[in-house]
């Protein structure tokens, strides 16, 4: 069995892989892109799963699947740190991600 990724983000349906493709940028998605870049530069493994292009990832993670089954799209985005859900219904900040990683989530 392999170690879980440091961070997995299960995105709601977006217009493109980053969500930064529309005429008006969503500051939350810009901050998330910066957080992913920061964590990657720190050597962390980070994967964003898109519902439209990787639906199997949502079904493979039983906790994510159960959250979506119970709360539907309201549960998204879902952030998983080292196999544990740390945030639902909103994207985490870099500080929240660092705290979850430091706590060994």
Secondary structure as the mmCIF struct_conf table of DSSP 4:
data_model
#
loop_
_struct_conf.conf_type_id
_struct_conf.id
_struct_conf.beg_label_comp_id
_struct_conf.beg_label_asym_id
_struct_conf.beg_label_seq_id
_struct_conf.end_label_comp_id
_struct_conf.end_label_asym_id
_struct_conf.end_label_seq_id
HELX_LH_PP_P HELX_LH_PP_P1 UNK A 2 UNK A 5
BEND BEND1 UNK A 6 UNK A 6
STRN STRN1 UNK A 7 UNK A 11
HELX_LH_PP_P HELX_LH_PP_P2 UNK A 12 UNK A 13
BEND BEND2 UNK A 15 UNK A 19
BEND BEND3 UNK A 22 UNK A 24
HELX_RH_AL_P HELX_RH_AL_P1 UNK A 27 UNK A 41
TURN_TY1_P TURN_TY1_P1 UNK A 42 UNK A 43
STRN STRN2 UNK A 46 UNK A 50
TURN_TY1_P TURN_TY1_P2 UNK A 51 UNK A 53
HELX_RH_AL_P HELX_RH_AL_P2 UNK A 55 UNK A 60
BEND BEND4 UNK A 61 UNK A 61
HELX_RH_AL_P HELX_RH_AL_P3 UNK A 62 UNK A 71
HELX_RH_3T_P HELX_RH_3T_P1 UNK A 72 UNK A 75
BEND BEND5 UNK A 77 UNK A 77
STRN STRN3 UNK A 78 UNK A 81
TURN_TY1_P TURN_TY1_P3 UNK A 82 UNK A 83
STRN STRN4 UNK A 84 UNK A 88
BEND BEND6 UNK A 89 UNK A 90
HELX_LH_PP_P HELX_LH_PP_P3 UNK A 91 UNK A 93
HELX_RH_AL_P HELX_RH_AL_P4 UNK A 94 UNK A 102
TURN_TY1_P TURN_TY1_P4 UNK A 103 UNK A 104
#
